[in-house]
């Protein structure tokens, strides 16, 4: 015959065999703490109310204005000149291989000057992680004509590394075909972008006096 277990109410008390009354335990009971502003506390232990300071309307307001580098003439970087140091992205190397372009020669054809491709440790680590499929890109990245730039930060996310480097040092051109990276670089004044179009390299945000005109 089926039987059911009936739980007694938490407030009710049951008598044991010895006749003693058992009290139900109260769970999740917490001691209440006094507020620091309670009047029952001594005056020295009480939290003092904050006094609002009145602002002087005649006082001069101090503002922190971000300093722009003196090398910029509006949006153009006047300190850029040959030999050009060009930071290369992973996608830029891969698309150059697909377009059958020699990196150093095509850069010189674009800017009409000596170009030194630079590759950071983060970009090199990114290419190495891609595996055997990108072995040609890795071999190009290890070219002795490329200048290797060491990274001192944590992590190996190449986009953040490139953005941080060009923000600190305005002496680089960024070579990339990544739309998101281009959008981030365009927000930094004085940093030209090299990209691939019509099977050749083109450059944007660069004065027309330098290099090939944008097509």
C-alpha positions as CSV (number, residue, x, y, z in Angstrom):
1,X,0.0,0.0,0.0
2,X,1.6,3.4,-1.0
3,X,2.5,5.8,1.8
4,X,3.3,9.5,1.7
5,X,5.8,11.4,3.8
6,X,4.3,14.5,5.3
7,X,6.7,17.3,6.3
8,X,5.7,19.4,9.2
9,X,5.5,23.1,8.9
10,X,8.8,25.0,9.7
11,X,7.2,26.9,12.6
12,X,5.7,23.8,14.2
13,X,7.5,21.8,17.0
14,X,7.4,18.1,17.5
15,X,7.8,16.3,20.8
16,X,10.4,13.5,21.1
17,X,10.0,10.3,22.9
18,X,11.5,11.8,26.0
19,X,8.9,14.5,26.1
20,X,11.3,17.4,25.3
21,X,10.2,20.0,22.8
22,X,12.3,20.3,19.7
23,X,12.6,23.7,18.1
24,X,12.7,24.0,14.3
25,X,16.0,25.4,13.0
26,X,15.8,28.7,11.2
27,X,17.9,28.7,8.0
28,X,19.5,31.7,6.2
29,X,19.1,34.0,9.2
30,X,21.5,36.9,9.1
31,X,22.5,39.4,11.8
32,X,21.4,42.8,11.0
33,X,24.1,45.5,10.8
34,X,23.7,49.0,11.9
35,X,24.1,51.7,9.3
36,X,27.1,53.9,9.8
37,X,24.8,56.9,9.9
38,X,22.6,55.4,12.7
39,X,21.9,57.7,15.6
40,X,22.5,54.8,18.1
41,X,26.2,54.8,17.2
42,X,28.6,57.1,19.0
43,X,29.4,60.3,17.3
44,X,33.0,59.4,16.6
45,X,32.0,56.1,14.9
46,X,29.3,57.7,12.8
47,X,29.9,58.5,9.1
48,X,30.0,62.2,8.5
49,X,27.7,63.5,5.7
50,X,29.6,64.8,2.7
51,X,29.6,68.5,2.3
52,X,29.0,69.8,-1.2
53,X,31.7,72.3,-2.2
54,X,30.4,75.4,-4.0
55,X,32.1,76.0,-7.3
56,X,33.3,79.5,-7.9
57,X,31.8,80.7,-11.2
58,X,34.7,83.1,-11.8
59,X,37.4,80.4,-11.5
60,X,39.1,79.2,-14.7
61,X,38.1,75.8,-16.0
62,X,40.9,73.4,-16.6
63,X,40.6,71.0,-19.5
64,X,42.9,68.2,-20.7
65,X,43.3,68.6,-24.5
66,X,45.0,65.7,-26.2
67,X,48.3,66.8,-27.7
68,X,48.7,66.1,-31.4
69,X,52.3,65.5,-32.7
70,X,54.0,68.6,-34.3
71,X,54.9,66.6,-37.4
72,X,51.3,66.7,-38.7
73,X,50.2,69.3,-41.2
74,X,46.4,68.8,-40.9
75,X,46.0,65.1,-41.7
76,X,49.3,64.6,-43.5
77,X,52.5,63.5,-41.8
78,X,55.3,65.8,-42.9
79,X,58.0,63.6,-41.3
80,X,57.4,60.7,-43.7
81,X,60.2,60.4,-46.2
82,X,62.4,57.8,-47.9
83,X,63.3,55.2,-46.9
84,X,59.8,54.3,-46.0
85,X,59.2,51.8,-43.2
86,X,56.0,49.8,-44.0
87,X,54.3,47.6,-41.4
88,X,53.0,44.5,-43.1
89,X,49.9,42.6,-42.1
90,X,49.3,38.8,-42.6
91,X,46.5,39.3,-45.1
92,X,48.7,41.7,-47.1
93,X,51.3,39.0,-47.7
94,X,48.7,36.4,-48.6
95,X,46.9,38.7,-51.1
96,X,50.3,39.7,-52.6
97,X,51.0,36.0,-53.2
98,X,47.6,35.6,-54.9
99,X,48.2,38.7,-57.1
100,X,51.7,37.4,-57.9
101,X,53.3,40.6,-56.6
102,X,56.9,40.9,-55.3
103,X,56.5,42.8,-52.0
104,X,59.6,45.0,-52.0
105,X,59.6,45.7,-55.7
106,X,55.9,46.6,-55.8
107,X,56.3,48.9,-52.8
108,X,59.1,50.7,-54.6
109,X,57.0,51.0,-57.8
110,X,54.2,52.5,-55.7
111,X,56.3,55.1,-53.8
112,X,59.2,55.6,-56.2
113,X,61.6,55.3,-53.3
114,X,63.4,52.8,-51.1
115,X,61.0,50.8,-48.9
116,X,61.8,48.6,-45.9
117,X,59.0,46.2,-45.0
118,X,58.7,45.6,-41.3
119,X,57.1,42.6,-39.6
120,X,56.3,42.4,-35.9
121,X,56.6,39.3,-33.7
122,X,52.8,39.2,-33.5
123,X,52.3,39.0,-37.3
124,X,55.1,36.4,-37.5
125,X,53.4,34.3,-34.8
126,X,50.0,34.6,-36.6
127,X,51.5,33.3,-39.9
128,X,53.2,30.4,-38.1
129,X,49.9,29.5,-36.4
130,X,48.2,29.2,-39.9
131,X,50.2,26.1,-40.6
132,X,51.5,24.4,-43.7
133,X,48.9,26.0,-46.0
134,X,50.7,29.4,-45.6
135,X,54.3,28.1,-45.8
136,X,55.0,30.5,-48.8
137,X,53.9,33.5,-46.7
138,X,56.1,32.4,-43.9
139,X,59.1,32.0,-46.2
140,X,58.5,35.6,-47.6
141,X,58.1,36.9,-44.0
142,X,61.5,35.5,-43.1
143,X,63.1,37.3,-46.1
144,X,66.4,39.1,-44.9
145,X,65.1,42.3,-46.6
146,X,62.3,42.4,-44.0
147,X,63.1,44.2,-40.7
148,X,61.9,42.3,-37.6
149,X,60.3,44.4,-34.9
150,X,60.2,42.8,-31.4
151,X,56.9,43.1,-29.3
152,X,57.0,43.6,-25.6
153,X,53.3,43.4,-24.8
154,X,51.2,40.4,-23.8
155,X,49.2,38.4,-26.3
156,X,49.7,37.9,-30.0
157,X,46.8,39.7,-31.6
158,X,48.4,41.4,-34.6
159,X,45.8,44.1,-35.3
160,X,46.0,45.6,-31.7
161,X,49.8,45.4,-32.0
162,X,49.9,47.4,-35.3
163,X,47.4,50.0,-34.0
164,X,49.3,50.5,-30.8
165,X,52.7,50.8,-32.6
166,X,51.5,53.4,-35.2
167,X,49.7,55.4,-32.4
168,X,53.0,55.8,-30.5
169,X,55.3,56.2,-33.5
170,X,54.2,58.2,-36.6
171,X,57.0,57.0,-38.8
172,X,55.3,54.0,-40.4
173,X,53.0,53.2,-43.3
174,X,50.5,50.3,-42.7
175,X,50.1,47.8,-45.5
176,X,46.8,45.9,-45.1
177,X,43.7,44.7,-46.9
178,X,41.7,44.1,-43.8
179,X,38.6,46.3,-43.6
180,X,38.4,46.4,-39.8
181,X,42.1,47.3,-39.5
182,X,41.8,50.0,-42.1
183,X,38.8,51.5,-40.3
184,X,40.9,51.6,-37.1
185,X,44.0,53.1,-38.8
186,X,41.9,55.8,-40.4
187,X,41.0,57.2,-37.0
188,X,44.7,57.8,-36.3
189,X,45.8,61.0,-38.0
190,X,49.0,61.0,-40.1
191,X,49.2,57.2,-40.8
192,X,49.0,56.3,-44.5
193,X,47.5,53.0,-45.6
194,X,48.9,50.8,-48.4
195,X,46.5,48.4,-50.1
196,X,46.1,46.2,-53.2
197,X,43.8,47.1,-56.1
198,X,44.0,46.2,-59.8
199,X,47.0,43.9,-59.2
200,X,49.2,46.7,-57.9
201,X,49.8,48.5,-54.7
202,X,48.1,51.9,-54.0
203,X,48.4,54.2,-51.1
204,X,45.9,56.5,-49.3
205,X,46.3,59.5,-47.0
206,X,49.6,60.4,-48.5
207,X,50.6,63.8,-50.1
208,X,50.7,63.7,-53.9
209,X,54.3,64.8,-53.8
210,X,55.3,61.4,-52.5
211,X,55.1,58.3,-54.6
212,X,52.5,57.2,-57.2
213,X,49.1,58.9,-57.3
214,X,46.2,57.0,-56.0
215,X,44.2,55.2,-58.7
